[in-house]
Amino acid sequence: MSGQVHYEVFVRRTPAAPWTLQLATEHRSDAMDLGSELVTEGRVAAVRVTKEVLDLDTMEFRSVTLMSQGATGTDRKKTTTETRSDPPCASPQDLYSAHARETIGRVLEDWLRRERVTPFELMHRPDLAEKLEASGMELQHAVQKIAVPEAQATGVPVHEIIRHYQKLAEQTIERVIADGRRKLFPVVTPFDVGDIARKMQNAPDRAYVLAGGVAANLASARNWREKVDRLLDLAEAAPEEVQPRALVMFVLEQPLMEIVVSRAALADLLGPTLDLGGHLAALTRISAPREVEALVAFEPAAARLMPRLTGAAERLAKRMEAGDFKLLAASIARRVLTELNGPRRLRPSDPAGEIQILRSLAMALTATGGRLLTIDEVANAFVERSKGIVSADFVDTYLEGCKGALAEAEALVRLCENVTGGANKRQAARWLSACVGALRFEKELRAAGAETATQRLGQLADLQ
């Protein structure tokens, strides 16, 4: 009998390198898209996408290869001198690192979404630890998601890795529950967060203890927007002294970063009506408020396209403008860059609007160059995105509403003006050349109609 299913993406950085896990996800399309993207961009030597099906009778995963591209030959033979690497997480403290929490968020994505919590809250709230432990299969499935690819990469038997991570999870859960029972975590509110931070600034586990209090503060929040509001209330009440303030901001930045990477949380924070282009514009406005405000003042078209922030999102942008949460600002900018490098359309039902929002994003992100992102990273992202807007599918959709060959030519001129990258510009020029060189274009301009010859010559001059 088959049970739970997930998909894994393995990569080789060089032809001789071992396979390493790049992504584990519940969604087949995400795994296949990432695999194709990594090979197309030349970022890896080889990629393999597998489907992992849990057999509930044997509690083992059966693997089926869905895609294999690049230098996917047989792994090099391991010599007797090679040693097995230790697991990346050896103690409960290791699970609190940023990389470990990111992995936890990925392998427990569905459970966290149902509970409407972040990995930060799970790692610091005794009630959530107990609930996850009671779920049984959720935790075991998450452990197996990690163990199978790690066994393939390191050569350590999968059952040995499973036992290690099961023991590590039990120790971590027991620790959180025990700390909750002995009232280790303080009651953190905006009124006393400063005093608590000052008292704890020299304590050995100060970040863990304060994070437990912050997580408890978030427990009764009804939605993601309210969680962000509560975190910002604590940030605004942070003490002015350097060391205790740094402690408070370090702790608060962790759940904020996890909320930003969640699509469900972003929809709640920014509003459900925004499409992907609107989300990216709003995120850019949050992470780089000064640059976006300068752009809006200079470019009236950008003012219409960049959505205005309200509520928690506006408050978060003000904290960014004040210089707080620098890691979060960089994380948001990188999320925007990742989406631009991806295949999803910014405005699925509005090709002309997609070109406009892409232009505004390009100007805003270029203005942040050197602070959040390098100029080369921004340029490469828009070269990649330009490949999509000169594709046949996009151009056909883009020209659907044009009435006549002249209108199509004018639309293609706007397209040419808004693509970047030599190959993309040449492809856009070919579309324009095909349009103006077609017999249809000539017939339309020479046909008798309401317009005079002088008017048509003026239209051609404008097009030129």
C-alpha positions as CSV (number, residue, x, y, z in Angstrom):
1,M,0.0,0.0,0.0
2,S,1.4,3.4,-1.0
3,G,1.1,6.5,1.2
4,Q,2.6,10.0,1.2
5,V,4.4,11.3,-1.9
6,H,7.0,14.0,-2.3
7,Y,9.5,15.1,-5.0
8,E,13.2,15.7,-4.7
9,V,15.7,17.5,-6.9
10,F,19.4,16.3,-6.7
11,V,22.2,18.2,-8.4
12,R,25.9,17.7,-9.2
13,R,27.9,20.9,-9.2
14,T,30.7,19.3,-11.3
15,P,30.6,16.0,-13.2
16,A,32.8,14.3,-10.6
17,A,30.9,15.6,-7.6
18,P,28.4,13.5,-5.6
19,W,24.7,14.0,-5.8
20,T,23.4,16.6,-3.2
21,L,19.8,17.5,-2.4
22,Q,18.7,20.8,-3.8
23,L,15.0,20.7,-3.0
24,A,12.3,18.5,-1.4
25,T,8.7,19.5,-2.1
26,E,5.2,18.2,-2.2
27,H,4.6,19.8,-5.6
28,R,5.7,18.0,-8.8
29,S,5.6,21.2,-10.9
30,D,8.0,23.1,-8.6
31,A,10.5,20.2,-8.7
32,M,10.4,19.9,-12.5
33,D,10.6,23.6,-13.1
34,L,13.6,24.0,-10.8
35,G,15.4,21.0,-12.4
36,S,14.9,22.4,-15.9
37,E,15.9,25.9,-14.7
38,L,19.2,24.7,-13.1
39,V,20.3,22.9,-16.3
40,T,19.2,25.6,-18.7
41,E,21.1,28.3,-16.8
42,G,24.2,26.1,-16.5
43,R,24.4,26.4,-12.7
44,V,24.9,22.7,-12.3
45,A,26.6,19.9,-14.2
46,A,23.7,17.5,-13.8
47,V,20.2,17.3,-12.3
48,R,17.9,14.5,-11.3
49,V,14.3,14.8,-10.2
50,T,12.8,11.8,-8.4
51,K,9.3,10.9,-7.1
52,E,9.5,9.4,-3.5
53,V,6.5,7.3,-2.5
54,L,6.2,6.1,1.1
55,D,5.2,2.4,1.4
56,L,3.1,2.2,4.6
57,D,3.7,-1.5,4.9
58,T,7.5,-1.3,5.0
59,M,7.8,2.4,6.0
60,E,10.4,2.9,3.3
61,F,10.4,5.2,0.3
62,R,10.3,3.9,-3.3
63,S,12.1,6.2,-5.7
64,V,11.1,6.8,-9.4
65,T,13.3,9.1,-11.6
66,L,11.2,11.6,-13.4
67,M,14.0,13.6,-15.1
68,S,17.7,13.2,-15.5
69,Q,19.8,15.7,-17.4
70,G,23.5,16.6,-17.7
71,A,26.5,14.5,-16.5
72,T,24.3,11.9,-14.8
73,G,26.7,8.9,-15.2
74,T,27.3,6.4,-12.5
75,D,28.7,7.8,-9.3
76,R,32.5,7.5,-8.9
77,K,33.4,4.5,-6.8
78,K,34.2,5.3,-3.2
79,T,37.7,4.3,-2.1
80,T,38.4,2.8,1.2
81,T,40.1,6.0,2.3
82,E,36.9,8.0,2.0
83,T,35.2,8.7,5.3
84,R,31.6,9.2,5.9
85,S,30.6,12.7,6.8
86,D,28.8,13.5,10.1
87,P,25.2,14.6,10.0
88,P,24.9,18.4,9.6
89,C,22.8,18.6,12.8
90,A,24.2,16.7,15.8
91,S,22.5,18.4,18.8
92,P,19.2,20.2,19.4
93,Q,21.0,23.6,19.3
94,D,21.9,22.9,15.7
95,L,18.2,22.8,14.7
96,Y,17.9,26.5,15.6
97,S,20.2,27.7,12.9
98,A,18.8,29.6,10.0
99,H,19.6,26.8,7.5
100,A,18.1,24.2,9.8
101,R,14.9,26.2,10.2
102,E,14.7,26.7,6.5
103,T,14.9,22.9,6.0
104,I,12.3,22.3,8.7
105,G,10.0,24.8,6.9
106,R,10.4,22.9,3.7
107,V,9.8,19.3,5.0
108,L,7.0,20.3,7.3
109,E,5.5,22.8,4.8
110,D,2.0,21.4,4.8
111,W,1.7,20.9,8.6
112,L,3.0,24.5,9.3
113,R,0.5,25.9,6.7
114,R,-2.4,24.1,8.4
115,E,-1.4,25.3,11.8
116,R,-0.6,28.8,10.4
117,V,2.7,29.0,12.2
118,T,6.4,29.4,11.2
119,P,9.3,27.1,12.0
120,F,10.4,29.7,14.6
121,E,7.2,29.3,16.5
122,L,7.4,25.5,16.3
123,M,10.9,25.5,17.7
124,H,9.9,27.7,20.7
125,R,6.3,26.8,21.6
126,P,5.7,23.7,23.9
127,D,2.1,23.3,22.7
128,L,3.2,23.1,19.0
129,A,6.0,20.6,19.9
130,E,3.5,18.4,21.7
131,K,1.0,18.6,18.7
132,L,3.7,17.7,16.2
133,E,4.9,14.8,18.4
134,A,1.3,13.5,18.6
135,S,0.9,13.7,14.9
136,G,3.3,10.8,14.5
137,M,3.3,10.3,10.7
138,E,4.0,14.0,10.0
139,L,7.2,13.9,12.0
140,Q,8.3,10.6,10.6
141,H,7.6,11.6,7.1
142,A,9.7,14.8,7.5
143,V,12.6,12.8,8.9
144,Q,12.5,10.4,6.0
145,K,12.4,13.3,3.5
146,I,15.8,14.4,5.0
147,A,17.3,11.0,5.5
148,V,16.9,9.5,2.0
149,P,18.8,12.2,0.1
150,E,21.4,12.5,2.8
151,A,22.1,8.8,2.7
152,Q,22.5,9.0,-1.1
153,A,24.9,11.9,-0.7
154,T,27.0,10.6,2.2
155,G,26.9,6.8,1.8
156,V,25.6,6.4,5.4
157,P,22.7,3.8,5.6
158,V,19.3,5.4,5.5
159,H,18.1,3.7,8.7
160,E,21.1,4.9,10.6
161,I,20.3,8.5,9.6
162,I,16.6,8.1,10.3
163,R,17.4,6.8,13.8
164,H,19.7,9.8,14.4
165,Y,17.2,12.4,13.3
166,Q,14.3,10.7,15.2
167,K,16.4,10.8,18.4
168,L,17.4,14.5,17.7
169,A,13.7,15.4,17.1
170,E,12.7,13.7,20.4
171,Q,15.5,15.5,22.3
172,T,14.4,18.9,20.9
173,I,10.7,18.3,21.6
174,E,11.5,17.2,25.2
175,R,13.7,20.2,25.7
176,V,11.0,22.7,24.6
177,I,8.3,21.0,26.6
178,A,10.5,20.8,29.7
179,D,11.5,24.5,29.4
180,G,7.8,25.4,29.0
181,R,6.8,23.5,32.2
182,R,9.5,25.1,34.3
183,K,8.4,28.6,33.1
184,L,11.8,29.4,31.4
185,F,10.2,31.6,28.7
186,P,9.3,35.1,29.9
187,V,6.0,36.8,29.2
188,V,7.1,39.3,26.5
189,T,5.0,42.4,25.8
190,P,5.9,45.8,24.3
191,F,5.8,47.2,27.9
192,D,8.5,45.0,29.3
193,V,10.5,43.7,26.3
194,G,13.2,46.3,27.0
195,D,13.6,45.3,30.7
196,I,13.7,41.6,29.8
197,A,16.4,42.2,27.1
198,R,18.6,44.2,29.5
199,K,18.3,41.4,32.2
200,M,19.1,38.7,29.7
201,Q,21.8,40.4,27.6
202,N,24.7,38.3,29.2
203,A,22.8,35.1,29.7
204,P,24.2,32.1,27.7
205,D,20.8,31.1,26.1
206,R,19.4,34.6,25.8
207,A,18.3,34.4,22.2
208,Y,16.5,31.0,22.8
209,V,14.8,32.2,26.0
210,L,13.6,35.5,24.5
211,A,12.4,33.8,21.3
212,G,10.3,31.5,23.5
213,G,8.6,34.5,25.0
214,V,8.1,36.1,21.5
215,A,6.6,32.9,20.1
216,A,4.2,32.7,23.1
217,N,3.2,36.3,22.3
218,L,2.3,35.3,18.7
219,A,0.2,32.2,19.8
220,S,-3.1,34.1,20.1
221,A,-2.7,36.1,16.8
222,R,-5.6,35.4,14.5
223,N,-3.8,35.8,11.2
224,W,-0.4,36.6,9.6
225,R,-1.1,40.3,9.5
226,E,-1.7,40.4,13.3
227,K,1.5,38.4,13.9
228,V,3.5,41.0,11.9
229,D,1.8,43.8,13.9
230,R,2.8,42.2,17.2
231,L,6.4,41.7,16.1
232,L,6.5,45.3,15.0
233,D,5.0,46.4,18.3
234,L,7.9,44.7,20.0
235,A,10.4,46.2,17.6
236,E,9.1,49.7,18.2
237,A,9.4,49.1,22.0
238,A,13.0,47.8,21.8
239,P,15.5,49.5,24.1
240,E,17.9,52.1,22.7
241,E,21.0,50.5,24.3
242,V,23.1,48.7,21.6
243,Q,23.4,45.2,23.1
244,P,19.9,44.6,24.3
245,R,18.4,46.2,21.2
246,A,20.5,44.0,19.0
247,L,19.2,41.0,20.9
248,V,15.6,42.0,20.4
249,M,16.0,42.8,16.7
250,F,17.9,39.5,16.1
251,V,15.1,37.5,17.6
252,L,12.3,39.4,15.9
253,E,13.9,39.2,12.5
254,Q,13.7,35.4,12.4
255,P,9.9,35.0,12.3
256,L,9.6,38.0,10.0
257,M,11.9,36.3,7.5
258,E,9.9,33.1,7.7
259,I,6.6,34.9,7.1
260,V,8.0,36.7,4.0
261,V,8.9,33.4,2.3
262,S,5.4,32.0,2.9
263,R,2.9,32.7,0.0
264,A,-0.1,32.3,2.3
265,A,1.3,34.8,4.7
266,L,2.2,37.2,2.0
267,A,-1.4,37.1,0.6
268,D,-2.7,37.9,4.0
269,L,-0.1,40.7,4.6
270,L,-0.4,42.4,1.2
271,G,-3.9,41.5,0.2
272,P,-5.4,38.6,-1.8
273,T,-6.2,40.8,-4.9
274,L,-2.6,41.3,-6.0
275,D,-1.1,39.2,-8.7
276,L,2.6,38.1,-8.7
277,G,3.7,41.4,-10.3
278,G,1.8,43.3,-7.6
279,H,3.3,41.2,-4.9
280,L,6.9,41.8,-6.2
281,A,6.3,45.5,-6.5
282,A,4.9,45.6,-2.9
283,L,7.9,43.6,-1.6
284,T,10.3,45.9,-3.4
285,R,8.5,48.9,-1.8
286,I,8.9,47.2,1.7
287,S,12.6,46.4,1.3
288,A,13.7,49.6,-0.4
289,P,11.2,52.3,0.6
290,R,13.5,55.3,0.0
291,E,14.4,54.1,-3.5
292,V,10.8,53.4,-4.5
293,E,9.6,56.8,-3.2
294,A,12.3,58.5,-5.2
295,L,11.2,56.5,-8.3
296,V,7.5,57.3,-7.8
297,A,8.3,61.0,-7.5
298,F,10.4,60.9,-10.7
299,E,8.3,58.5,-12.8
300,P,4.5,59.0,-12.7
301,A,3.8,55.6,-14.4
302,A,5.6,53.8,-11.6
303,A,3.3,55.6,-9.1
304,R,0.3,53.9,-10.7
305,L,2.0,50.5,-10.8
306,M,3.7,50.2,-7.4
307,P,0.9,49.4,-4.9
308,R,0.6,51.6,-1.8
309,L,1.3,49.8,1.4
310,T,-1.2,49.8,4.3
311,G,-1.3,48.4,7.8
312,A,1.4,46.0,8.8
313,A,3.2,46.2,5.5
314,E,3.5,50.0,5.7
315,R,4.8,49.7,9.3
316,L,7.4,47.1,8.2
317,A,8.5,49.4,5.4
318,K,9.0,52.2,7.9
319,R,11.2,50.0,10.1
320,M,13.3,49.2,7.0
321,E,13.6,53.0,6.2
322,A,14.8,53.5,9.8
323,G,17.6,51.0,9.2
324,D,16.2,48.0,11.1
325,F,16.0,44.4,9.8
326,K,18.8,44.7,7.2
327,L,18.9,40.9,6.8
328,L,15.2,40.8,6.2
329,A,15.5,43.6,3.6
330,A,18.2,41.6,1.7
331,S,16.1,38.4,2.0
332,I,13.0,40.1,0.5
333,A,15.1,41.5,-2.4
334,R,16.4,38.0,-3.1
335,R,12.9,36.6,-3.0
336,V,11.9,39.2,-5.7
337,L,15.0,38.1,-7.7
338,T,14.1,34.4,-7.4
339,E,10.6,35.0,-8.7
340,L,11.9,37.1,-11.6
341,N,14.2,34.2,-12.5
342,G,11.3,31.8,-12.3
343,P,8.7,30.9,-15.0
344,R,5.6,32.3,-13.4
345,R,3.9,35.3,-15.3
346,L,3.8,38.6,-13.4
347,R,0.4,39.6,-15.0
348,P,-1.1,36.4,-16.5
349,S,-4.1,38.2,-18.0
350,D,-2.4,41.4,-19.0
351,P,0.7,41.2,-21.2
352,A,1.0,44.9,-21.7
353,G,0.7,45.4,-17.9
354,E,3.4,42.8,-17.4
355,I,5.8,44.8,-19.5
356,Q,5.0,48.0,-17.6
357,I,5.4,46.4,-14.1
358,L,8.6,44.7,-15.3
359,R,10.0,48.1,-16.3
360,S,9.1,49.6,-12.9
361,L,10.7,46.7,-11.0
362,A,13.8,47.1,-13.1
363,M,14.2,50.7,-12.2
364,A,13.5,50.2,-8.5
365,L,15.9,47.2,-8.1
366,T,18.6,48.9,-10.1
367,A,18.3,51.9,-7.7
368,T,19.1,49.5,-4.8
369,G,22.2,48.1,-6.5
370,G,25.1,47.8,-4.2
371,R,22.9,48.0,-1.0
372,L,20.6,44.9,-1.3
373,L,21.6,43.4,-4.6
374,T,24.5,43.7,-7.0
375,I,24.0,45.4,-10.3
376,D,25.0,42.1,-12.1
377,E,22.4,40.1,-10.2
378,V,19.7,42.5,-11.1
379,A,20.7,42.7,-14.7
380,N,20.9,38.9,-15.0
381,A,17.4,38.5,-13.5
382,F,15.9,40.9,-16.1
383,V,17.8,39.2,-18.9
384,E,16.2,35.9,-17.8
385,R,12.7,37.5,-17.5
386,S,13.1,39.1,-20.9
387,K,13.4,35.6,-22.5
388,G,9.8,35.0,-21.5
389,I,8.4,38.2,-23.0
390,V,10.0,37.6,-26.5
391,S,8.7,34.0,-26.6
392,A,6.0,33.2,-29.2
393,D,3.3,32.5,-26.6
394,F,3.8,35.8,-24.9
395,V,4.0,37.8,-28.1
396,D,0.8,36.2,-29.6
397,T,-1.1,37.0,-26.4
398,Y,0.4,40.5,-26.3
399,L,-0.8,41.3,-29.8
400,E,-4.3,39.9,-29.5
401,G,-6.0,43.2,-28.7
402,C,-4.2,45.2,-31.5
403,K,-6.5,46.4,-34.2
404,G,-4.4,46.4,-37.4
405,A,-0.8,45.9,-38.4
406,L,0.2,49.4,-37.5
407,A,-1.0,49.0,-33.9
408,E,0.9,45.7,-33.7
409,A,4.1,47.4,-34.9
410,E,3.7,50.1,-32.3
411,A,3.1,47.5,-29.6
412,L,6.2,45.6,-30.8
413,V,8.3,48.8,-30.6
414,R,7.3,49.1,-26.9
415,L,8.3,45.5,-26.4
416,C,11.7,46.2,-28.0
417,E,12.2,49.1,-25.7
418,N,11.6,47.0,-22.6
419,V,13.8,43.9,-23.1
420,T,17.4,43.5,-22.1
421,G,20.1,41.2,-23.2
422,G,21.6,41.0,-26.7
423,A,19.9,37.8,-27.7
424,N,16.5,39.0,-26.4
425,K,16.8,42.3,-28.2
426,R,17.6,40.5,-31.5
427,Q,14.6,38.3,-31.0
428,A,12.4,41.3,-30.3
429,A,13.8,43.0,-33.4
430,R,12.9,39.9,-35.5
431,W,9.3,40.1,-34.4
432,L,9.1,43.8,-35.3
433,S,10.9,43.2,-38.7
434,A,8.5,40.4,-39.5
435,C,5.5,42.7,-38.8
436,V,6.6,45.8,-40.8
437,G,7.9,43.6,-43.7
438,A,4.7,41.7,-44.1
439,L,2.4,42.2,-47.0
440,R,-0.5,42.9,-44.6
441,F,1.3,45.9,-43.2
442,E,1.9,47.3,-46.6
443,K,-1.7,46.7,-47.8
444,E,-3.1,48.4,-44.6
445,L,-1.0,51.5,-45.0
446,R,-1.7,51.8,-48.8
447,A,-5.5,51.0,-48.6
448,A,-8.0,53.8,-49.2
449,G,-9.6,55.0,-45.9
450,A,-10.6,57.9,-43.8
451,E,-6.9,58.9,-43.2
452,T,-5.0,61.0,-45.7
453,A,-1.7,60.0,-47.2
454,T,0.0,62.7,-45.1
455,Q,-1.5,61.3,-41.9
456,R,-0.3,57.8,-42.7
457,L,3.2,59.1,-43.5
458,G,3.1,60.8,-40.1
459,Q,2.2,57.5,-38.5
460,L,5.1,55.8,-40.2
461,A,7.5,58.7,-39.2
462,D,6.3,58.2,-35.6
463,L,6.9,54.5,-35.8
464,Q,10.4,55.1,-37.2
